Amino acid sequence: MAGGAQRPVPGTQPGNLTKGHAQVDAGTVTGPGDLEMALGNARDHREDMVLWLALQVMMTDNVALADDALQDRLIILQDRIENMMRARLGLPDRDAGYPSTASWAP
């Protein structure tokens, strides 16, 4: 594809749904209390969020998109940062069935 490698994401092709997902678009999940909690966690874990977002930006680079091994490593690093934040908040590791990676430090 022109402009770099593009990975299709199932269910996101334009025009395949005319309505939103009621479970996501309405209800308590999108309430102001949840947003405030998310923002509070982002403020409390600012250093981790900066690293996580930097990795997200790197993963959109055309050179990085063309290198599958690099993409895999960046995703693994991003997952480790997420698991460290989850451990600090007392949440389970995102990879159910695997030991926590919270002891890893960047």
C-alpha positions in Angstrom: 0.0 0.0 0.0 1.2 3.5 -0.7 2.3 5.5 2.3 3.5 2.5 4.4 2.2 -0.7 5.7 -1.4 -0.7 6.8 -2.8 -3.4 9.0 -6.6 -3.9 8.7 -8.6 -3.8 11.9 -11.6 -6.1 11.9 -14.9 -4.3 12.1 -13.5 -0.9 11.2 -14.0 -0.8 7.5 -15.9 2.4 6.4 -19.6 1.9 5.9 -20.0 -1.5 7.5 -22.2 -0.2 10.3 -24.8 2.4 10.2 -25.5 2.6 14.0 -23.2 2.8 17.0 -22.6 0.2 19.7 -25.2 0.9 22.4 -23.0 -0.8 25.0 -20.2 1.7 24.3 -22.0 4.8 23.1 -24.5 5.1 26.0 -24.6 4.2 29.6 -22.4 4.6 32.7 -19.2 3.7 30.9 -19.1 7.2 29.3 -20.2 9.0 32.5 -18.3 12.0 33.8 -17.2 10.1 36.9 -15.3 7.6 34.7 -13.7 10.3 32.7 -12.6 12.1 35.9 -11.1 8.8 37.2 -9.2 8.2 34.0 -7.9 11.7 34.0 -6.9 11.4 37.7 -5.0 8.2 36.9 -3.3 9.9 34.0 -2.2 12.7 36.3 -1.0 10.3 39.0 1.0 8.2 36.6 2.2 11.0 34.3 5.7 9.5 33.7 4.3 6.2 32.6 1.7 7.8 30.4 4.4 9.9 28.7 6.3 6.7 27.9 3.2 4.8 26.7 2.1 7.7 24.5 5.6 8.1 23.0 5.5 4.4 22.1 2.1 5.0 20.5 3.5 7.8 18.4 6.5 5.8 17.4 4.2 2.9 16.2 2.6 5.3 13.7 5.9 6.1 12.0 6.2 4.8 8.5 9.6 3.3 9.1 8.4 1.5 12.3 5.3 0.3 10.5 7.5 -1.4 7.8 9.4 -3.3 10.5 7.3 -6.1 12.0 9.9 -7.0 14.6 10.1 -3.4 15.8 6.4 -3.1 15.9 6.2 -6.3 18.0 8.8 -5.0 20.5 7.1 -1.6 20.8 3.8 -3.3 21.5 5.4 -5.6 24.1 7.0 -2.6 25.8 3.7 -0.7 25.8 2.0 -3.7 27.3 4.6 -3.8 30.1 4.1 -0.2 30.9 0.3 -0.7 31.1 0.8 -3.7 33.4 3.1 -1.7 35.7 0.3 1.0 36.0 -2.3 -1.8 36.5 -0.2 -3.3 39.3 0.1 0.1 41.1 -3.6 0.5 40.9 -4.2 -3.0 42.2 -5.8 -4.1 38.9 -5.1 -7.6 37.4 -2.5 -8.0 34.7 -4.0 -7.4 31.2 -2.6 -10.7 30.0 -4.9 -13.1 31.9 -3.1 -16.3 32.8 0.4 -14.8 32.7 2.4 -13.6 35.7 2.5 -9.8 36.2 5.3 -7.9 34.6 5.1 -5.0 37.1 8.6 -5.6 38.4 10.0 -4.5 35.0 11.2 -0.9 34.9 12.0 1.1 31.8 
